[in-house]
Amino acid sequence: MPIGLELWLFGVALGTSMLGGVLGMASGIFIVPVLTMFGRVDIHTAIGASLVSVIACSCGSAAPFLKERLTNIRLAILLETATTSGALCGVFLAGLIPTHYLYLLFAVILLLSAQQMLARRKDPEGSSSIQRLPLGMTLMYGAGLISALLGIGSGVLKIPAMDTALRLPIKVSSATSNFMIGVTAAASAAAYFARGEIVTSVAAPIALGSVAGAVLGAHILMNVPNEKLRLMFIGILGLLAAQMLLAAFGINLIGPRS
Amino acid sequence: MNATAAVSGQLENLLGKLLHYGTLAASAIIALGLALSVAAGALGMGVATAGIALFILLPALRVAVMLVFFLRARDYRYGAIAALVLLIISISFFVGTRQA
């Protein structure tokens, strides 16, 4: 294993995890496209490493939110029955879906994330009591499924579930979603690990970089208004979506040709 | 209601500590493994793999702590919910071992 590649993986994880942590998104949404596009890493290896990174981010940044009482742990464990069921389903499906469909699905999720960023999140009007739980549970099941298939935290589905279906304040839903992401990713990572599909030489530097980034990102979340990073996020998400879309059709403009 | 709030505050502190120190331990093991791999190759990678395993185990441990806490607080409804989540994670692991 060349040390240069390990350092590069560490750096990618550090940067993406800081970016992701700031808005309560897991960094997997950046890690898989960056590793496959720029690092020429196999998409399944990238997904396995990304799942470990997602767990590391979630665990590494949970403590401050718990201390601030922003995390709704009872709601989290309830919704985790849906996210882990979805993840288990994703574990079964993962081996059956052809790689170019994974790229396509990833592009769709990136575009949805960009659209969500563009629309801005608002604190729901009126009471913050939990409403429309069945819709929330259904979205969470989908989030778990997508998380297992693509190695991401699925904030893109968790956030509408929290905001629209459950009507929680943004800070509470971000903290709760972040808390749940670790368990959701662990449900699929456990299967990938048992299958021997998590490649240590890739996953280890990614996990280490993610922890460092998540710790820094969590501190930034407390101080920086979400607004400032919105535009940057939309731009990056759009670019990555375009590249994943090209990859779905077998075109890669960046890096050496495979 | 106040008693419940105090109890959940306790649980939040406990989970915060578990995740914080668990992350530190897993990261330290991975860092040690990567450092060793430069010198000793496969041995180092084995240590790093153990660190990755600890990371994957950490959320499951968090659910197990919640399960024990809910049962001790005689909150059987949430105890059952935590047990279900733990069961689903275990099924996923065993599905993986059978497919390996």
Interface residues (C-beta under 8 A of the other chain):
Chain A: M1 I3 E6 V52 I55 A56 S58 C59 G60 A62 A63 P64 L66 K67 R69 T71 I73 R74 I77 L78 E80 T81 T84 S85 A87 L88 V91 F92 G95 G182 V183 A185 A186 A187 S188 A189 A190 A191 Y192 F193 A194 R195 G196 I198 T200 S201 A203 A204 P205 A207 L208 V211
Chain B: S8 G9 L11 E12 N13 L15 G16 K17 L19 H20 G22 T23 A26 S27 I30 A31 G33 L34 S37 V38 M45 A48 T49 G51 I52 A53 F55 I56 L57 L58 P59 A60 R62 V63 M66 Y78 I81 A82 L84 V85 I88 I89 I91 S92 F93 F94 V95 G96 T97 Q99 A100
